[in-house]
């Protein structure tokens, strides 16, 4: 089993910054993909940013140039640095880890508990 603990959410003003952290523990040796998702009431959860074990990254168009995903292998932790925050970034953010097959299919994944990010205008 894999356990994920999120931290770093909170309240920020438009134009400000926050950094989210996701610490993983358990049997994590086979994980090859990590990502951040967000969800607002009444809408589906959406991918914000992802990174593979090889360092390849992917971002939603709405956050490109503002958010950066990174990882620290020694700490089994990955991060989402959020700069130039906008009110539309307000959501519950969830971290996710899993294993993706060579063909691109998800084999398994695990979710963090979620952390609230609120951006005021």
C-alpha positions in Angstrom: 0.0 0.0 0.0 1.0 3.6 -0.6 0.1 6.5 1.6 0.1 10.1 0.5 0.0 13.1 2.8 -0.5 16.6 1.4 0.3 19.9 2.9 0.8 23.6 1.9 -2.7 24.6 1.0 -4.3 27.7 2.4 -5.4 31.2 1.5 -3.6 33.5 -0.9 -4.2 36.8 -2.7 -4.3 37.0 -6.5 -0.8 37.3 -7.7 0.6 35.4 -4.7 2.2 32.1 -4.4 1.8 28.8 -2.6 3.7 25.5 -2.6 2.0 22.2 -2.2 3.8 19.1 -1.0 2.9 15.4 -1.3 4.9 13.0 0.8 4.7 9.3 -0.1 5.4 6.3 2.0 4.9 2.5 1.8 5.7 0.4 -1.2 6.6 3.0 -3.7 9.5 1.5 -5.7 7.4 0.7 -8.8 5.7 4.2 -9.0 6.6 6.0 -12.3 4.1 8.8 -12.5 3.1 11.6 -10.1 0.6 14.4 -10.5 -1.6 17.1 -9.1 -5.4 17.3 -9.8 -7.9 19.9 -8.6 -11.7 19.9 -8.2 -14.3 22.5 -7.6 -17.9 21.8 -6.5 -20.1 20.6 -9.4 -17.2 19.9 -11.8 -15.0 16.9 -12.5 -11.5 16.5 -11.2 -9.0 17.8 -13.7 -5.3 17.2 -14.1 -3.1 20.2 -13.3 0.4 18.9 -13.7 2.2 15.6 -13.9 5.7 14.3 -13.8 7.2 10.9 -14.6 10.0 9.1 -13.0 12.2 10.1 -16.0 11.4 13.8 -15.4 9.0 14.5 -18.2 6.3 17.0 -17.3 2.9 17.9 -18.5 0.7 20.9 -17.5 -2.9 22.0 -18.1 -3.0 25.0 -20.5 -4.5 27.2 -17.7 -1.5 26.9 -15.5 1.4 26.8 -18.0 4.0 29.4 -17.1 2.7 29.8 -13.6 2.9 26.4 -11.9 5.8 24.0 -11.7 5.8 20.4 -10.6 9.0 18.9 -9.2 10.1 15.9 -7.1 12.7 15.1 -4.5 13.5 11.4 -4.8 15.5 11.3 -1.6 12.5 12.5 0.4 9.9 10.6 -1.6 8.1 13.9 -2.0 6.9 15.9 -4.9 5.7 19.5 -5.1 3.5 22.0 -6.9 4.9 25.5 -6.9 2.0 27.9 -7.7 2.9 31.4 -8.7 0.8 34.3 -10.0 -2.3 32.7 -8.5 -5.7 33.6 -9.8 -9.1 33.3 -8.2 -9.9 30.6 -10.8 -7.2 28.5 -9.2 -9.4 28.1 -6.1 -10.1 24.4 -5.7 -9.3 21.3 -3.6 -6.0 20.0 -4.8 -5.2 16.3 -4.7 -1.9 14.5 -5.3 -1.8 11.2 -7.1 0.9 8.6 -7.8 0.8 5.4 -9.8 2.3 3.2 -12.4 1.8 3.7 -16.1 2.4 0.9 -18.6 4.7 1.4 -21.6 1.6 1.7 -23.7 0.4 4.6 -21.5 -2.3 2.8 -19.5 -2.7 3.2 -15.8 -2.0 0.1 -13.8 -2.8 1.4 -10.3 -2.9 4.7 -8.5 -3.2 6.2 -5.0 -4.7 9.6 -3.9 -3.9 12.1 -1.2 -6.5 13.4 1.1 -6.8 16.8 -0.6 -5.9 20.3 0.4 -7.9 23.5 0.0 -6.4 26.3 -2.0 -8.4 29.6 -1.9 -7.3 32.6 -3.9 -9.0 36.0 -3.2 -9.2 38.9 -5.7 
